[in-house]
Amino acid sequence: MNSQVTIKDIAKALGISASTVSRALKDHPDISRDTKDAVNELAKKLHYKPNAVALSLKNSKTYTIGVIIPELVHYFFSSVISGIEDVAYDAGYNVMICQSNEKYEREIINTQALLSNRVEGALISISKETMDFSHLQLIEESGIPIVFFDRIPDGFESDNVIIDDQKAAYNAVCHLIESGCKRIAHLAAPNSLGIGKFRLEGYKEALRDHNMPYLEDYVIVADSFDLAAIATRNLIQLPTPPDGIFTVNDLTAVGVMKTLQKMGIAIPDKVAIMGFSAGSYSDITTPTLSSVDQHGYEMGIKAATILLERIEGKRKGPGETFFIETNLVIRESTKKI
């Protein structure tokens, strides 16, 4: 092999993670001597040379951190950015914001932009199309610390800042049940996303705990305003339509509300609706929308604080997962208990 050998190649040959190889090459104290010796021996044998971006970062500071989010239109992500910017600017760092628009290819371009601009750290929430994470591994291989938030990939040793999606969904569905709903549908995110999988599990768990059946016809992947309109009409046309709908985000909930109103179906008397994120939509809908408050601003503060600690060497060792607490905000779209 030649100078194009990467950390990923060494990791694959030794059966360890790319981040472990990166730390071994830097003589990190968390890595065992045997692993360091194996990594360095193979690196020398394969004529490995460090990534040029990583070298440039060692020689100069840009005081810039990068952020990749799925969509700016969501109140949740805009509130996360507000928290990130407040922490970053107070610490003297600039923030470079990229939007994947829920597209895998766009996320790759975003990653290249962060590397080209020599960011010193990255805060990332993956798109719903992203299944291959090799472009994100390039950032890790370059020695740039990453903190994932809200939507996190598998196989990284980076820090994560998330909510307990299963618990939050469970509490939301329990509220619908306790307020009188007998047949609850769920408009879900794709199961490939952790948030989709765990919120669905929370929905199922709440049904089980209240001895209510899980019906596949009541679960539809619909995580946007337009998909919500189609899904709602399909649900209402079922022989036994639901009397409660739990949605994966507030924008989807608004799509449900508008469709039900066009069909002349009263909210919450005929169908109660529970959203997720307690964003700006919640207060301006008629009726106002009950929702799960994810506390996006606090998530942004926590994620940015951890990232700066990594950049400045104040936080060492393997990555950790941090949870932001959630709570229900009960408004007019669900029946009062």
N, C-alpha and C positions, 0 to 999 in steps of 0.2 A: 504494500500500500504506500501512498505518498503523503505530501503535506496537506492534502484535502481530508485527511482522517479527522473525524469529529469526536467530541466527547460521547455522543450517542453510539458511535461505532465501538468505542472502548467499553462502554456500559453493556452493550449487547454481547460482546465477546466474553465478558466476565460474569454476565448474569446479574448485574446490579443496576441501580438507577443512575440516570445521567447526573442527577444532583449529587449523588454519593461520589461519583468520579470527579466532579468539579471540586468538591470539598477535599477529596484526597489529594488532588493536584495542588491545592492551596495549603496543604499540611494542616487541615482543620483538626482541632483537638478532639472533636466528636468521632472522628474516623479512626478505626483501629490501625495499628502499625502494619499488620499483615495485609490489610486492604490497601493501605497507602503503597506498600512495596509492590503489590501485584499491579496496581494501576500505573505506577511510575515505570515499572519494568516494561509493561505492554506499550505504554505511550512512547517510550524510547525506541522500542522495537519497531513500532509502526511509524516512527518519525512524526509523531503528533506535534502540531504547532498551535498555540492558543489562538482563539478567534480574534480577528483584527479589531472588532468592535470592543471586545473586552479589554484589549490592550490600550485602546484610546481612552476608555473610561478610567483606567488606572492612572493615566497621565494628566487628566484634566477633569474638572467638575463643571457640569452644566446647570446644576440646581434646577433641574426640570424633572417632574414625574409625569408618566403617561397614564391615561385612563382609557380603557376600552369598554363601552357599554353597548347593549343591544339596541336600545332606542331612547332618544331624548324625549319623545312625546309622552312617555309614561311619567307620571308625577313621582313615582317611587324613585326612578333613576335620576331625575332632576334634583330630588331632595338629597340623594346620596352625593351627587356632585357638589351641592352646596356645602355639605359637611366636609368633603375632601378639600375643597378650595379654602375654607376657613382655616383648617389646620395647616395646609401647605403654605399659604401666603403668610401666616403668622410666623412660620419657620424660615421664611425667605426663599421658598421654592415656587417656581412657576408650574402651571398645570397644562398639559397638552391633552385635549379631549378628542377621542375618536369614537365614531358610531358605526357599529357593524351592520345596523339595519336588519338584524336577525339573519345575516348572510355569512356563510362560511368563507367564501372567497373574499368578501369585503373585510372579514376579520383578519385574514392573512395579510392583506394590504395594510391594514391598521398596524399589525405587528411590525411589518417592514418599516413603516413610518416611524414608529417608536425607536427602532434600532438605528435608523438613519439619523434621527435627531438626538441620539446618544442620551436617552433618558436615563436617570439614575435609579429608577424603580418603576414598577408598573402595577396598577390596580385594574383587575380584569373581571368582567362578568361575561361568560361565554354566550354565543348566539345559540338559538335552538336548532340550527343546522349542524353545529360543530360536533363531529364524531372523532376526527383525527386531530390530535393535539400537538403534532410535530412542530408546527409554527410557533406554538407557545414554549415548547422545549428549547427552541433557539434562543429565546430570551433568557431562560434559565441557564443554558450552556454559556451564555455571554457573561455570566456572573452578575446579572441584574436581578435584584430581589423582586419577587412577585407576591402580591396579596390578592387572592381571589375573593370575591364577595358575591353573595346571593346565589349565583349559579356557578358551581365549582366542578372542575373536571377530576377524573380519577388519575392516579399515578404520579402525582406531584407531592413533593415534600414541603411545599410552600405553606404560608399561613392562610387560613380561611376565616372570613367573617360572614356568618349566616344567621338565619333564624331557625327555630325548630319548626319546620314546615308541617310536619305531621301533627304536632301538638296544636299548632295554630288552627289547622284545618279541622281537627277534632273538636276544638272549642267552638268554632263557627257552626259546625253541623249540629252539635249538641244544643246550641242556642235555638236553631231552627226547630229541632225536635221538641225542646222544652216549651217553645212558644206555640206549639200545637200542630206543626207540620207532620203529616203521616207518610208522605211520598216525596222524597227529596232527590232531585237530580243533581248532577255535577257536570259543569262545563270545564273541561280539564286542559292542561298543557300537555304537549307530547311527553310520553313516558320516558323518552331518551334524556329529558332534563330531570335533574334531581328534584327540582321544585314540583314538577308534574307528578313524579312517582310518589313523593312523600305526602303531597297534599291529597292525592287519591287514597293513599293508605290511611290518612287521618279520617277521611270521609267514610271509608269502609269500617274503620275501628268504631266510630261513633254509631254507625248503624248496628254493628254487632252488639255493642254494649247496651243498646236500647231494644234488642230483639226485633230489629227491622230487617227485612230481606235486602240483599244487594241485587239489583236488577241491571243487567248489562245495557238494556235499552235506555236507562236513565243516565248513562255516562257517555258523553260525547266530547271528542277532542275539538275544542273551540276556544281559542285564546285571543280573539280579536273582536272588534265591534261587528264587522261584516259576518264572520263565522257565527257569532252569537245569534244574529238574526235568523240564519238558516236553521241552526240547532234548536232555537226556541220554537219555531213553527213545527219542526218535527216532533218535539216533545209534546206540544199541545195537541197534536193530531193523534197521539197514542190513545188506545182504547181507555186507558186509565192514566190521564196526564198527571204530572207532579203538582203538588201544592206548595213546593218550596224548591228553590234553585240556588246552589252554592257555586260561585264562579271563581276561576283561578286568579282573576284580577278585576279591578274596578271598571276598566274600559269594556271588558266583556259583559260585566253586570249592566252597564249603561245600555249596551246593545240589546240585552234581554229586556230591560225596562221599556225601551222605545218600541220594541216589537210587540210586547204584551199590550201596551197602550194603544197601538194601532189596531190590535185585534179586539179592543174593548174589554180587556181582562183586568180587573181591579187588583191593585197592589197595595197592601199585602193581603187583602181579604180573600182573594182567590189564589194568588201565588205570592209567596214571600221570597225576597231576594237578599242574598248575602254576598258582598264583594270581598276583595282582598287587596289591601294596601292603604285604605282610608285616605285617598288622595284628594285633590281639589275637586274632582267630579262628585265626590260624596255629598258635599254641601250644596251643590247647585242643581241637583236633579230634583224632580218632583214625582213622587215623594223623595225625601233625602235618603241616601243609601247607607244601610248598615254595612260595616266592613271590618276587616282585620287591619289594625294599625301595625305596619312593619317597622316603623321608626327609621325611615331611610336616612334622615339627617344624622342620627346617632350611629348608624352603620357606617356612613361615610367618615365620620370623625374617628371611629375606632379603626377602620381599615387604613386610613391615612396615617394615624398615629403609629400603628404597628409598622407600616412601611418605612416611615422616617427613622424609626428605631433600628430597623434592619440596615438602612442606608448608612446611618451614622455609627453603626457598630455597638449600639446600646442593647440590642437584643441578639443573642446568639443561640446556637443549638437548633434542633429540628423545628419545623413549622408546627404551629398549634392551630386548633379550631376554636373560635370564639363565637358565642351565641348572643344575639341581641334579643331582649325580651319583647313579646308582642302583647297586645290586648285587643279586646273587641270594642268597637265603637258602635253602639246601638242607636239607630235612627228610625226613620218612618217606614222603611221598606220591609221590616220584619215586625211581627206582632209583638206587643209588649207582654212580658211574662207576668 
